[in-house]
Amino acid sequence: MNTLSIRNLHASIGDKPILRGLNLDIPQGEVHAIMGKNGSGKSTLAKVMAGHPDYTVTSGDVLLNGQSILGMEPDVRARLGLFLAFQYPMEIPGVTIANFIRAAVQARLPEGEELEATEYYAKLYAKMDELSIPRAFTSRSVNEGFSGGEKKRCEVLQMAMLQPRYAVLDETDSGLDIDALKVVSSGVNALRGPEVGMLVITHYQRLLDYIVPDKVHVMAEGEIVLSGDKDLALKLEAEGYDWVTAKN
Amino acid sequence: MNIVSQHQISSDLPAWFSEQQKQAWTEFQSVPQPTRHDELWRFSNLKILDLARWHLASAPADVDALLARSRGLSDLAAKLVFANDRLILREIKNLPEGVLLLPLEEAARDHEALFERYFMKHPTLLGSAKIAALHRAQLKTGAFLYVPAGVKVEKPIELWHWSEGDHIAIFPHTLVVCEEGSSASVIDHFFSMNNEASFVAGVNDLIVKADAHLKYIAVQNWSRETTAFHLNTTGVGKNAVATSLQLNLGGRYIRTESNSRLLEEGARSVMLSINPMDADREVDQRTFQDHLAPSATSDLLYHNALDDRSRSVFSGLIKVGTAAHETDAYQKVRNLMLSDEAEANSMPGLEILADRVRCSHGATSGELNQDELFYMMARGIPPQKAAKLIVRGFFETVLRRLEEPSLEKYFGHLLDRRLALG
């Protein structure tokens, strides 16, 4: 039961079908990677799971520990334990990181219970130290004027503070140089554990040198066309995606 | 007796001042009412000019309760509290020598030459000359702050103007003079004691001489039944900086007129406004950035968030006079539309008569950014809370322009309370 299950998922944007019968099971405690060419539907899968209003699910289901989440608003899904690290995190002018994460943590408390500010900041600063994020960041507006690496570190910081049961990382490596990639990856690895299932979406094998997956899936034309262990990523890197498509 | 038919002159005021008040009363009676054909009243709600409903205020009933609620910043230089145009508290904690902070009647009596030199010297150009004349005629008291040359008042000075009573009218007045090289911060509070209908005709005039720095913040939180005019002129001298913020939290119908004059080379005027609006509230703002000298800067930033059936009007003119070469003048009004029934009217204007000028002006209207909303919801924040946070952030970007963290924090708390953000 402790699984994030995607069952025969079909989704479109406007009239255009993007996901065409996708099946995938991510048990808690495992890290799965999805690789695929641009346009294969990887990012759409991430957004559909999180509940982005631009996409319509035409059939299939997504179950979080057995419970269907497709009818739920994005915030309800998030509070159930689903986290999406965005490929392009939004800038929110005038809202500080500290207040933003605080609102997210507060939203998980029972009605009427107030977040204890001292404890919150102690935890926030500890997580920031782990991710080498300077303290001054707390008073900056969310993602505003951030470098690519700072945005991705901020995503991982949010994940660390919210402790999701399932995390979907959408192209977390895009726009990162090798140093930033190492910092972000070690932040993600620190969150691995028996209580967390992760889905790492990436175009390049490089990220998987640092976040080593238990399973690797290849996506094409809106479905999973091949699954294997971490060596599959190396083979894709060496031989390209056409090999998979030709095989099918 | 209403404020249109009864003219009452306070016996506390010196004869020279009363004489001016009589003239102002005559002027009030002779100036015609604006009409909807008047450009400065375009899109305005003319019902607010129905003045016969309002009566002169009697003394406040519960002074203790008013004082108990006159609490702003914890660390202050001084505080004056007025209620129904009467001084009810004068608290001087830490004012440097030579600084005058006086009720207007004392200033007119004991510092006649000084006070007379600055009192309502500039005409009201943005539509409410009749209201300004009424204000001058019916004035009883107000705040006069004089900061001598070179004196820096480190901590803020707080002024409070309360209204208490149904269908009363009050005439709050604030005059600030910062002499050469001086500096001060003034927070002017405009609050209603109860949810009663009232009328306010307020004037604030700011004179900022060469190299002086003044921050002036008007926090308006009138009752939901209040009609208020706040008429401002600001004069900025050589290399001086005037920063003013209007934080309009309350009121039913609010009209502000802000006339900022860049009088000498290198003068800088920052004009800010934050307007959270809901229900059927209306905020009508008229501004004039009047560049009279070279190499000066004016920078206007107004942010309105409009919910329910609220309505905003903005009309602003940047005028760069023939001598005002190398001017930098900016004007930006942003309307965040939170409801289909809300209405924003913006009329930016520009008139350039000099060379080598950098000007920009513009008004934008937009809805909540759906991608920002989704991002916040994807973190578990419920949509209503997320929307409030986005609105709060929209206002915070204006507050940051105060460049004074302790003030940003104080006004931030007031906005949190206004938006019911915990």
Interface residues (C-beta under 8 A of the other chain):
Chain A: A50 G51 H52 P53 E73 P74 D75 A78 R79 F83 L84 F86 P89 M90 E91 I92 P93 G94 V95 N99 F100 I101 A103 A104 Q106 A107 R108 E114 S141 Q158 L162
Chain B: N369 Q370 D371 E372 F374 Y375 M376 M377 A378 R379 G380 I381 P382 P383 K385 A386 L389 I390 R392 G393 F394 F395 E396 T397 R400 G422
